[in-house]
């Protein structure tokens, strides 16, 4: 990987060339072609095949690494200028959350359908950026690495394909991800884990009046755990970092028993743990598991946890070349830089930063309805994102 010290400026002619070269209809056709194929997490093989076919039809050489998931080999394109420079990675996930499929439609300049927001529209935008960079011969050096994959959305996926990219060195000098965030440039984000706690006791469920006095109470233990987690959340509010706020723990689901007067044998509690300090994921997990162990000993219950990390906390130095390049491109199109801020969700950028060791920027269309049945993205936003990505690449990659 190259370590060039500065990014070139963008001339008015270059800006105009890129703006005019982005083909709105071609971009929209690509987005529709991706959205019209259902691809719930762990079942994105068909849409990956479609993307690969589209890129091959465009004349790109497409690689299909297994990346630890034979059911949906990843899609990879390497576009190199043959000149010195950095490599900018465009990365996106082709899988969608497990909701009923909504086919694509376009009304009043807005694309609707499953994955339109999250994030097939964004992938179509960076595919268009790649086409434009090639067709205009505007990239002054370096190259583009395009990667698309399955296994993003939790709790169904475990990010194994991104982790395989990293393990096998399939990385750029920086990566951009077109998740639906357009109002800020996230330079920090919280780590996150999903937990499911199972509190159990021996024996069988029984009527409350038949319960021996010394029977462990899983419902009472669950209530104690919820109370302790709420108190812990108050303490965690003192652990802060710029942009992202503070640590937190949240309970969103508790369940026990089958009827009002039954003494059950199982209580489940689900929620999230988020933290602001990079590199603290293992420490956070150990402390949580210790809390559960202590409660189990106090109550005579058995407590286990399925703990699923979704991403590590991160920070990106605003002086990084990719940030400078992005702001150069964004300013060229909008007249002002994008305000710095926090990433409010966890995406694959966290993994690229914490495990891959490269800076990652999330920027995508101003889209709505992610993780709902009403995903919607203005086509004009897809055009804008394609232009931003192409211009960022020119500013970042060249020597």
Secondary structure, DSSP 8 states (H G I E B T S, - for coil): ----S------HHHHHHHHHH--HHHHHHHHHHHHTS--BTT--HHHHHHHHHHHHHTT--EE---TT-GGG--EEEEEE-SSS--EEEEEEE--B-SS-----EEETTEEESTTIIIIIHHHHHHHHHHHHHHHHT---SSEEEEEEES--STTT---HHHHHHHHTT---SEEEE--S--SSEEEEE-EEEEEEEEEE-SS--EEGGGS-TT---HHHHHHHHHHHHHHHHHHHTT-EETTTEE-EEEEEEEEE-SSTTEE-SEEEEEEEEEE-STT-HHHHHHHHHHHHHHHHHHHT-EEEEEEEEEE--EE--TTSHHHHHHHHHHHHHHSS---EEEESS--THHHHHHTT-SEEEE-----B-TTSS--EEEHHHHHHHHHHHHHHHHHHH--
